[in-house]
Amino acid sequence: MQAEEALQLTIANPSLLVVTGSRLYGTERYNEFGKCISDTDKRGVILPPWEYIISRDFEQAAIPGEQDGLIYSLKFFIKHLVACNPQYLEVLFANDKNILKCDEIGKTLMGMRNLFVCKRFYNRIVGFSSSEWRKCKAKEVINNNTISVNRRKEFEKYGYVVSSACHSIRLLRQCTELLLHGTMTFPRPDAEQLRSIKNGQVSFEELEKIYNEASKECESAIVTSVLPERPNEKAIREIYENITIKYLFQDNRCFSRAKALIVGDIDYSGKANPNICNGL
């Protein structure tokens, strides 16, 4: 089996696959018939074939047949967790209902989540929230192409971009929970209120009060938080290395190549050893 084929097989069978987005948060939308009309966002993690661990590049790929699905390499995924990207951390706190696949590597990764949790997430999450809040008040961009079609429709209908407002407040409250308790709860405990915001049932005046309160709570949380300042990179690195070593040793394709090199059946260029072929 060639490396490319092995990669596609691995992508089709990820170590971890989780439903994310609104279906994770509990803010999905339904039509008048009670059918969910929100996208099914999926995020997965793989340890790619050995060629892509040692020399070739692989960071992420779309899930075949999925409208909004991405598969990440374990190394790439961990890199973003260490950089305190909350979108990646959310995957590790997914509730059981939203976990579609989880093998030994997936369980190990889920079990590592406390090694990533730290105060540094505060700036990243608050930054994302502030960005969404600016999009929510999209008056300055409504007349140009810097606002998406859907956001433009929301602004014209409700006077503010309801989806961005929902994201902004959700992020602040998630951050507060993370700072105070070291966890993220999904679906969100305030999902009902978030859905009412997303459905345009909250006036902008009331929305500003909700946002300001959430901001103050988050600012207080970073002051009193007892989380470590940064991820435990030493422990993370050791676990990743051990996962990779075990995986490579159990990979028949990698093991066969290593054996051929050790006994001298092939040289370092991958060609048959002429001495072996000539019976020398």
KADA-V494501 format. One record per residue. N is the residue number from 1. PSI is psi in degrees with one decimal (none if undefined). OMEGA is omega in whole degrees, 0 to 359 (999 if undefined). Layout:
BEGIN
n:N psi:PSI omega:OMEGA
n:N psi:PSI omega:OMEGA
END
This chain:
BEGIN
n:1 psi:131.7 omega:179
n:2 psi:161.1 omega:184
n:3 psi:-42.3 omega:183
n:4 psi:-41.9 omega:179
n:5 psi:-41.8 omega:178
n:6 psi:-36.7 omega:179
n:7 psi:-45.2 omega:180
n:8 psi:-38.0 omega:177
n:9 psi:-38.3 omega:180
n:10 psi:-41.0 omega:178
n:11 psi:-37.4 omega:180
n:12 psi:-16.0 omega:181
n:13 psi:68.8 omega:185
n:14 psi:157.7 omega:177
n:15 psi:-30.4 omega:179
n:16 psi:131.7 omega:177
n:17 psi:124.1 omega:187
n:18 psi:141.3 omega:171
n:19 psi:123.5 omega:183
n:20 psi:-161.6 omega:177
n:21 psi:-152.0 omega:186
n:22 psi:-30.7 omega:179
n:23 psi:-23.1 omega:174
n:24 psi:-43.2 omega:183
n:25 psi:-23.6 omega:186
n:26 psi:19.7 omega:182
n:27 psi:20.5 omega:180
n:28 psi:155.1 omega:181
n:29 psi:151.7 omega:179
n:30 psi:148.6 omega:176
n:31 psi:-176.3 omega:184
n:32 psi:-14.5 omega:180
n:33 psi:5.1 omega:179
n:34 psi:12.5 omega:179
n:35 psi:133.6 omega:179
n:36 psi:128.7 omega:182
n:37 psi:5.9 omega:178
n:38 psi:151.4 omega:177
n:39 psi:152.9 omega:174
n:40 psi:95.1 omega:179
n:41 psi:133.1 omega:179
n:42 psi:140.9 omega:176
n:43 psi:134.0 omega:183
n:44 psi:166.0 omega:181
n:45 psi:137.4 omega:176
n:46 psi:156.5 omega:163
n:47 psi:106.8 omega:189
n:48 psi:168.8 omega:177
n:49 psi:155.5 omega:190
n:50 psi:-30.8 omega:180
n:51 psi:-34.8 omega:183
n:52 psi:-11.6 omega:174
n:53 psi:-39.3 omega:187
n:54 psi:-46.0 omega:189
n:55 psi:-38.9 omega:184
n:56 psi:161.4 omega:182
n:57 psi:131.9 omega:168
n:58 psi:121.3 omega:178
n:59 psi:-47.1 omega:181
n:60 psi:160.2 omega:179
n:61 psi:152.8 omega:176
n:62 psi:147.7 omega:176
n:63 psi:121.4 omega:181
n:64 psi:131.5 omega:177
n:65 psi:-0.3 omega:180
n:66 psi:136.8 omega:180
n:67 psi:-38.6 omega:180
n:68 psi:74.6 omega:179
n:69 psi:136.3 omega:180
n:70 psi:142.2 omega:174
n:71 psi:130.7 omega:180
n:72 psi:150.4 omega:169
n:73 psi:151.1 omega:180
n:74 psi:-41.5 omega:181
n:75 psi:-44.2 omega:180
n:76 psi:-42.8 omega:181
n:77 psi:-47.2 omega:179
n:78 psi:-37.5 omega:178
n:79 psi:-43.6 omega:181
n:80 psi:-29.4 omega:175
n:81 psi:-42.7 omega:178
n:82 psi:-30.3 omega:177
n:83 psi:3.2 omega:175
n:84 psi:44.5 omega:174
n:85 psi:115.2 omega:186
n:86 psi:-25.7 omega:180
n:87 psi:-30.4 omega:178
n:88 psi:-35.8 omega:179
n:89 psi:-35.4 omega:179
n:90 psi:-36.4 omega:181
n:91 psi:-38.6 omega:184
n:92 psi:-11.6 omega:178
n:93 psi:13.9 omega:180
n:94 psi:143.2 omega:176
n:95 psi:160.7 omega:186
n:96 psi:-38.4 omega:182
n:97 psi:-32.1 omega:185
n:98 psi:0.1 omega:177
n:99 psi:110.3 omega:184
n:100 psi:-36.2 omega:179
n:101 psi:142.9 omega:178
n:102 psi:99.6 omega:179
n:103 psi:-163.4 omega:183
n:104 psi:-44.0 omega:179
n:105 psi:-41.3 omega:178
n:106 psi:-43.6 omega:179
n:107 psi:-38.6 omega:178
n:108 psi:-43.2 omega:179
n:109 psi:-44.8 omega:178
n:110 psi:-37.5 omega:180
n:111 psi:-13.0 omega:180
n:112 psi:-4.5 omega:193
n:113 psi:-35.2 omega:180
n:114 psi:-18.5 omega:177
n:115 psi:-21.6 omega:181
n:116 psi:-29.1 omega:185
n:117 psi:125.3 omega:182
n:118 psi:173.7 omega:182
n:119 psi:-23.1 omega:183
n:120 psi:-20.6 omega:177
n:121 psi:-22.7 omega:182
n:122 psi:-53.7 omega:183
n:123 psi:-39.6 omega:181
n:124 psi:-46.5 omega:183
n:125 psi:-44.8 omega:179
n:126 psi:-35.3 omega:177
n:127 psi:-45.0 omega:177
n:128 psi:-42.1 omega:181
n:129 psi:-44.5 omega:180
n:130 psi:-39.1 omega:178
n:131 psi:-43.7 omega:179
n:132 psi:-35.6 omega:179
n:133 psi:-37.9 omega:176
n:134 psi:-40.0 omega:178
n:135 psi:-34.1 omega:179
n:136 psi:-42.2 omega:180
n:137 psi:64.9 omega:194
n:138 psi:25.9 omega:183
n:139 psi:-40.7 omega:186
n:140 psi:-13.6 omega:182
n:141 psi:2.2 omega:185
n:142 psi:-25.3 omega:183
n:143 psi:12.5 omega:175
n:144 psi:-173.4 omega:188
n:145 psi:14.7 omega:181
n:146 psi:2.6 omega:176
n:147 psi:137.5 omega:183
n:148 psi:163.2 omega:180
n:149 psi:-45.5 omega:182
n:150 psi:-42.2 omega:179
n:151 psi:-36.7 omega:178
n:152 psi:-43.4 omega:179
n:153 psi:-41.5 omega:179
n:154 psi:-43.3 omega:181
n:155 psi:-43.8 omega:182
n:156 psi:-30.9 omega:183
n:157 psi:-40.6 omega:188
n:158 psi:-13.3 omega:182
n:159 psi:-5.4 omega:173
n:160 psi:162.2 omega:182
n:161 psi:103.3 omega:189
n:162 psi:-37.5 omega:181
n:163 psi:-39.8 omega:178
n:164 psi:-38.0 omega:177
n:165 psi:-43.9 omega:179
n:166 psi:-46.8 omega:179
n:167 psi:-44.2 omega:185
n:168 psi:-47.6 omega:182
n:169 psi:-39.2 omega:178
n:170 psi:-45.4 omega:181
n:171 psi:-43.1 omega:180
n:172 psi:-43.8 omega:181
n:173 psi:-35.7 omega:174
n:174 psi:-41.2 omega:181
n:175 psi:-43.4 omega:179
n:176 psi:-45.2 omega:179
n:177 psi:-42.3 omega:180
n:178 psi:-44.8 omega:182
n:179 psi:-37.0 omega:184
n:180 psi:-31.5 omega:188
n:181 psi:-5.8 omega:178
n:182 psi:24.1 omega:182
n:183 psi:169.6 omega:172
n:184 psi:126.3 omega:182
n:185 psi:128.6 omega:176
n:186 psi:138.2 omega:353
n:187 psi:160.7 omega:182
n:188 psi:139.1 omega:179
n:189 psi:-27.7 omega:181
n:190 psi:26.5 omega:185
n:191 psi:-36.5 omega:181
n:192 psi:-45.2 omega:178
n:193 psi:-40.3 omega:179
n:194 psi:-39.5 omega:177
n:195 psi:-38.0 omega:179
n:196 psi:-36.0 omega:175
n:197 psi:-45.8 omega:182
n:198 psi:-28.7 omega:179
n:199 psi:6.0 omega:176
n:200 psi:24.8 omega:184
n:201 psi:2.6 omega:181
n:202 psi:129.9 omega:179
n:203 psi:156.6 omega:180
n:204 psi:-32.8 omega:178
n:205 psi:-45.5 omega:178
n:206 psi:-37.2 omega:180
n:207 psi:-42.7 omega:179
n:208 psi:-37.9 omega:178
n:209 psi:-43.6 omega:179
n:210 psi:-44.0 omega:181
n:211 psi:-46.6 omega:182
n:212 psi:-39.0 omega:178
n:213 psi:-43.8 omega:179
n:214 psi:-37.4 omega:179
n:215 psi:-44.5 omega:180
n:216 psi:-41.6 omega:180
n:217 psi:-38.9 omega:180
n:218 psi:-40.6 omega:178
n:219 psi:-37.4 omega:178
n:220 psi:-36.4 omega:183
n:221 psi:-38.1 omega:181
n:222 psi:-27.6 omega:179
n:223 psi:-39.7 omega:185
n:224 psi:-6.7 omega:184
n:225 psi:140.1 omega:177
n:226 psi:13.9 omega:178
n:227 psi:155.1 omega:174
n:228 psi:160.0 omega:183
n:229 psi:-32.4 omega:185
n:230 psi:166.8 omega:178
n:231 psi:156.3 omega:177
n:232 psi:79.9 omega:188
n:233 psi:-33.0 omega:180
n:234 psi:-48.4 omega:180
n:235 psi:-39.3 omega:179
n:236 psi:-47.3 omega:181
n:237 psi:-42.0 omega:181
n:238 psi:-42.8 omega:179
n:239 psi:-43.7 omega:179
n:240 psi:-43.9 omega:180
n:241 psi:-42.2 omega:181
n:242 psi:-38.5 omega:175
n:243 psi:-46.6 omega:183
n:244 psi:-43.7 omega:179
n:245 psi:-47.3 omega:180
n:246 psi:-42.2 omega:181
n:247 psi:-46.0 omega:181
n:248 psi:-39.2 omega:181
n:249 psi:-33.3 omega:182
n:250 psi:-10.2 omega:181
n:251 psi:113.5 omega:184
n:252 psi:-37.5 omega:181
n:253 psi:-43.4 omega:179
n:254 psi:-42.9 omega:182
n:255 psi:-40.4 omega:180
n:256 psi:-41.3 omega:178
n:257 psi:-44.9 omega:180
n:258 psi:-42.4 omega:180
n:259 psi:-42.8 omega:180
n:260 psi:-36.8 omega:178
n:261 psi:-41.0 omega:183
n:262 psi:-44.3 omega:182
n:263 psi:-9.2 omega:176
n:264 psi:14.4 omega:178
n:265 psi:-31.3 omega:178
n:266 psi:158.1 omega:176
n:267 psi:-174.6 omega:185
n:268 psi:-14.7 omega:176
n:269 psi:-5.4 omega:180
n:270 psi:2.2 omega:180
n:271 psi:153.5 omega:178
n:272 psi:137.2 omega:180
n:273 psi:117.7 omega:183
n:274 psi:-31.5 omega:178
n:275 psi:-39.2 omega:178
n:276 psi:-43.7 omega:182
n:277 psi:-34.0 omega:182
n:278 psi:3.5 omega:178
n:279 psi:19.6 omega:181
n:280 psi:none omega:999
END
